[in-house]
Amino acid sequence: MWYEYDEKNKTIYFMEDEKEVKVIENNFPSKPILSPSNDKIAYISPDEWETISKLYLFNLKNGKKRLLIDPIDGESIPKEILWINNSTLAIIMGYGYGTVAVGGNVMLFDIIKNKTKYLTKYTPEIQATQILLAEKNVLQIKGIEYIDENFVSTREFLDVMKITEI
């Protein structure tokens, strides 16, 4: 079994056996992120500007797709994902519309327990835009901080956070 991401056509394919290739997602998905155990992928779809994006998990062993986050109102949509371990995703969740909210806050999602927990509660002036696993159980959060009241001027923002259980 394998998967392939066609960046040109914004499509994710899955091949269960040597005969049949299936389309997992063709609604402008993000590039899939492979789990540390290489048996699951997570992706955001549609991954387009000012759309209500959803977060999906696809099991490469059994070929099943699961909806993890389904925002209804656009108030908080998934913008970036990172595997922490085989059962936990770090997700940047932020406002779905406009040019000011380019990022958001960081949330953990336990895919086994189906539980979430926000790691950050930044004010709107701080927008997390990138998450990296600096070392085991330590996240490096990069982003921007608006430094004027009109939300025009920014400076780089960096935070380091220890990950705890959900």
C-alpha positions as CSV (number, residue, x, y, z in Angstrom):
1,M,0.0,0.0,0.0
2,W,1.2,3.5,-0.8
3,Y,-0.1,7.0,-1.3
4,E,1.0,9.8,-3.6
5,Y,0.4,13.5,-3.6
6,D,0.0,15.1,-7.0
7,E,0.9,18.7,-6.3
8,K,0.0,20.0,-9.8
9,N,-3.5,18.6,-9.7
10,K,-3.9,18.9,-5.9
11,T,-4.9,15.3,-5.5
12,I,-4.0,12.5,-3.1
13,Y,-4.0,8.9,-4.4
14,F,-3.9,5.6,-2.6
15,M,-3.0,2.2,-4.0
16,E,-4.3,-0.8,-1.9
17,D,-2.9,-3.4,-4.3
18,E,-1.1,-3.4,-7.6
19,K,-4.3,-3.2,-9.6
20,E,-6.4,-0.3,-8.3
21,V,-5.5,3.3,-7.6
22,K,-8.1,5.3,-5.7
23,V,-8.5,9.0,-5.2
24,I,-8.4,9.8,-1.4
25,E,-8.9,13.6,-1.9
26,N,-9.2,16.0,-4.8
27,N,-10.6,19.1,-3.2
28,F,-7.3,21.1,-3.0
29,P,-5.8,19.1,-0.1
30,S,-2.6,20.1,1.6
31,K,0.5,18.0,1.2
32,P,-0.2,14.9,3.4
33,I,1.9,14.5,6.6
34,L,3.0,10.9,7.2
35,S,2.8,9.6,10.7
36,P,6.1,8.5,12.5
37,S,4.9,4.8,12.2
38,N,4.3,5.3,8.4
39,D,0.8,4.0,8.6
40,K,-1.4,7.1,8.6
41,I,-1.4,10.5,6.8
42,A,-3.1,13.7,8.0
43,Y,-4.1,16.5,5.6
44,I,-6.2,19.7,5.4
45,S,-8.8,20.0,2.7
46,P,-9.5,22.3,1.0
47,D,-6.3,24.1,1.7
48,E,-7.2,27.3,0.0
49,W,-7.3,31.0,1.0
50,E,-10.5,32.0,2.9
51,T,-12.2,28.5,2.8
52,I,-13.6,26.5,5.6
53,S,-10.9,23.8,5.8
54,K,-11.3,20.4,7.5
55,L,-8.7,18.1,9.0
56,Y,-8.6,14.5,7.8
57,L,-6.8,11.3,8.8
58,F,-6.3,8.5,6.3
59,N,-5.3,5.0,7.5
60,L,-2.9,3.5,5.0
61,K,-3.4,0.0,6.5
62,N,-7.1,-0.3,6.1
63,G,-7.9,2.5,3.5
64,K,-10.3,4.4,5.8
65,K,-10.7,8.2,5.8
66,R,-11.7,9.9,9.1
67,L,-12.8,13.5,9.6
68,L,-11.0,14.9,12.6
69,I,-12.0,18.6,12.6
70,D,-15.1,19.9,10.9
71,P,-15.4,23.7,11.6
72,I,-18.8,25.0,10.7
73,D,-18.5,28.7,11.1
74,G,-14.9,29.5,10.0
75,E,-14.1,30.9,13.4
76,S,-11.3,28.4,13.9
77,I,-10.0,26.3,11.1
78,P,-6.9,24.0,10.8
79,K,-4.1,25.8,9.1
80,E,-1.0,23.6,9.7
81,I,-0.4,20.2,11.1
82,L,2.5,18.3,12.6
83,W,2.8,14.8,14.0
84,I,4.1,14.8,17.6
85,N,4.0,11.0,17.9
86,N,1.8,8.2,16.4
87,S,-1.3,9.3,18.2
88,T,-0.9,13.1,18.6
89,L,-1.1,15.9,16.1
90,A,-0.2,19.6,16.8
91,I,-2.4,21.9,14.8
92,I,-2.5,25.6,14.2
93,M,-6.1,26.7,14.5
94,G,-7.1,30.2,13.3
95,Y,-9.8,32.4,11.9
96,G,-10.7,31.4,8.4
97,Y,-11.2,34.7,6.8
98,G,-9.3,37.9,6.1
99,T,-5.7,38.9,5.9
100,V,-4.9,39.7,9.5
101,A,-5.4,36.2,10.9
102,V,-2.7,34.5,8.9
103,G,-2.1,31.9,11.7
104,G,-3.6,31.2,15.0
105,N,-3.2,29.2,18.2
106,V,-1.7,25.8,18.7
107,M,-3.8,22.8,19.6
108,L,-3.0,19.2,20.3
109,F,-5.3,16.4,19.0
110,D,-5.2,12.9,20.4
111,I,-6.5,10.7,17.5
112,I,-7.0,7.7,19.8
113,K,-8.9,9.4,22.6
114,N,-10.5,11.9,20.2
115,K,-9.6,14.7,22.6
116,T,-8.2,18.2,22.0
117,K,-6.3,20.7,24.1
118,Y,-5.1,24.2,23.3
119,L,-1.4,24.7,24.1
120,T,-1.5,28.5,23.4
121,K,-4.0,31.2,24.0
122,Y,-2.3,34.1,22.2
123,T,-4.1,37.4,21.8
124,P,-5.0,38.3,18.2
125,E,-1.8,40.3,17.9
126,I,0.2,37.1,17.9
127,Q,-0.3,34.6,15.1
128,A,1.5,31.2,15.2
129,T,2.2,30.3,11.5
130,Q,4.7,27.4,11.8
131,I,5.2,24.5,14.3
132,L,8.3,22.4,14.5
133,L,9.2,19.5,16.8
134,A,12.4,20.9,18.3
135,E,13.1,17.8,20.4
136,K,10.9,15.1,22.0
137,N,7.9,16.7,23.6
138,V,9.1,20.3,22.8
139,L,7.5,22.4,20.2
140,Q,9.0,25.4,18.5
141,I,6.3,27.9,17.5
142,K,7.1,30.6,14.9
143,G,4.9,33.3,13.8
144,I,4.3,37.1,13.7
145,E,3.4,39.7,16.2
146,Y,1.5,42.8,15.1
147,I,3.2,45.8,16.7
148,D,0.7,48.5,15.7
149,E,-3.0,48.9,16.4
150,N,-3.9,48.7,12.7
151,F,-2.4,45.2,12.4
152,V,-0.1,46.3,9.6
153,S,3.5,46.3,11.0
154,T,4.9,43.0,12.3
155,R,7.9,41.4,13.9
156,E,8.9,37.8,14.1
157,F,7.6,35.8,17.0
158,L,9.2,32.7,18.5
159,D,8.0,30.5,21.4
160,V,9.1,27.2,22.8
161,M,6.6,25.0,24.6
162,K,6.8,21.7,26.4
163,I,4.1,19.2,25.4
164,T,2.1,17.6,28.1
165,E,-0.6,14.9,28.0
166,I,-4.0,15.7,26.6
